[in-house]
């Protein structure tokens, strides 16, 4: 064998040494495929994680931020003490606020395994619906109200149960106030009453609500996941500011006397529409008493005062119940119009004196023949069968003589007469600090003729 052939044979052997079998080739290809698939999977996972992070950051960010705040923050309100309402003497309190408790829960700080037990205890102690209470306890919210205006005894019972069952977080017992009226029915249609949230709903309580209610305080605590407060530095306390007191012009003694005798008069005379009495200080116009009958118990404003209606209360529709209560709360002394009758002759007499048309004691200045004719209509005096005859203005007032005051109205004229109605305030409202004041009923001046003027001079509806 030549040298060249030997060299070729050796080279071929070296080449065969490095030649791979099909099995070895297949193994290499499988490894490459696995590596490629692993890279793809890792890429997909990273992509999904990036998308998820973006979703959490930009889509659910505000929601999760709020949930974290709810879980770590205990935000509770502190209700202020509503101001006291006094009578004119400043000694008798007509409306006061007593200390009670409000029960709330922080659902996110109550363990899942304790929620049913807590709901059962709350429903039993405060006599509230279990299912509704369980829903409140199970919500993902910072705070839920369970019961308001709770007496101290019930609150103490709850705190004892919490201690016995080792549940010290998630249930709050906060001080609150409840409106109380020491004299029950006294001046009920003047004072009015408050709702469950201590907001004035009627009468003085409603008109002066912003003055009486004060400003709500709050407690903000930063807590861990178990509801435990994180250090003292994590607490923010803002005290409530109590409401201002109010002194009325109403004198409780005079009010009580007026209500007593008004009730007797209405019952004795079978006044089905009730009645009203207003007692005023003539020196300054202060209202010393404003009695209405029937009235109601301020401590039970949603219970009818009429016994027959109370017994059949469940048979009324919701609309009927609302109408009955509105009528019961209505202060007729300011909300209802009425005809003052002959007392309005004082206005006519005052206008005549001011204009110098007559004087109080011009003897025989006026003559009552028993009637007077206006625009073809004859108006009789109440004593037409025996006329008053010659009279002065003073005597005409004493006798309440219609013909005299009709004749005075004719001398005054419509324009002058209406100017005095305006000066006396009869063409507008008084502006009394009570809701529902009604206005007077007068025809516009340009529509008043001789007959209408005649009516105004001797009686009017105001």
C-alpha positions, 0 to 999 in steps of 0.5 A: 500500500502506498504512502498516500493510500495509508494517509487516506485510510487514516483520515477516513478513520478519523472522520468516522470517529466523529460521525453521529448516529441517528439516535444521537442526532435525534437527542440533540434535536429534542434538546434544542426543541425543549430549550426553545419551548422553555424560552417561549413558556418563560416569555409567555409567563413574563408577558402575562405577569407584566399584563397582570401587573399593569392591570393591577396598577392601572385598572384595579389600582384605585379599588385595591387602594380603597380596600387597603384603606378600608382594611387598615383604617377605622373611621368612626363618627362622634355625634355632637350633643344637640343644644337645649331649648329653654322657655322664656325664663331660661329655667325650664328645658323644653328639649334636651339631649340624653347620652345613648350609644350607637353600635357599629361594626367594621366588617373587614376586621371581623374574622370570617369564622366569627361573622355568624356568631357576631351577627347572632349576638347583635340581633339578639341583644338589640332586637334587629333582624338576623339576616340583615345584620349578617349581610352588614357583618359580611360586607367588605366595607369600613363601617356599618351601623347596627343600632342607634340610640341604644341605652347604656344597659344594652351597650354594657351587655354587648361589651360583656359578650365581646369580652367573654367571647374574645372578640375585641375588634370589629365592633364599636360602641360609641357615644351618641345623643337622643332627643328628649322632651321633658314635658311631652305634649307641651308646645309640641306644635311649636318645638317640633321633633328630631329624626333618628339622626338628630336632624330637626324635622319640624317646628323650632327643631327644624328652623334652627337645626343648623344652630342646635345640631353642632358639628360632628367629630370623628376618630380615625385609627390605623389598624393592622390586618387583625384590627389592632391599632398600630401605635398611638401615633396612628390615631387621629381624633377630632372632637365633636362641637356641641350645638348652641342652646336656644331660648324661646319667647314662650313662657312654659307656665302661660303655655301650659295654662293656655293648652289646659283651657283650650282643651277644655273648651274644645271638648266641652263645645265639641270642636271637631276642627280643634282650636288655637290660642295665641298669647302675645306681649303687647309691649314688644310682640313676643309670643308668650304662648301658642296653644293648639288642640289637638296636640301630640307627644313629642317623645312619640311623634309618629304615634297618633294622639287620637285613640280611635285612629291609634287602634286602627292604625294598621288598617290605614294605607301609607298615604293615609298615615302620612296625611294623619301625621301631617295634620297632627303636626300642623300648627293651625295658629300659623298655617290655617287662614281664618276670618277675624270678623268684627275684630278687623274693625279696629284696623278700619278705625285706626286708618280713619283716625290716622287720616284725620277722617274722624275722632274717637268721641265726636258725639253723634257723628255717625248714625245707624239706621239698622242697615246701609246700601252698597252697590244695590246690596243692603247690609244689615246691622246685627241689631237691625231690629233696634238700630244703634242710632247716633254714635261716636267712633268709640261707641260704634266700636263698642257696638260693633256697628257694621253700617258705621265702618262701611261708611268709614271705608267709603271715605277712606277709599280703596287705595288709602285703605290698602296702604294701611293694610300694607303698613299693618303687615296684612298683605304679607307674612309675619316671618315668624320662626316657624315652618308653614306660615300661611299668607293672607287672602286679599284681592289685588287692589285693582280688583277691589270694588265697593262690595269688596271694600265693604267686606274688608272694612268689617271682616276679612280672611287672614 
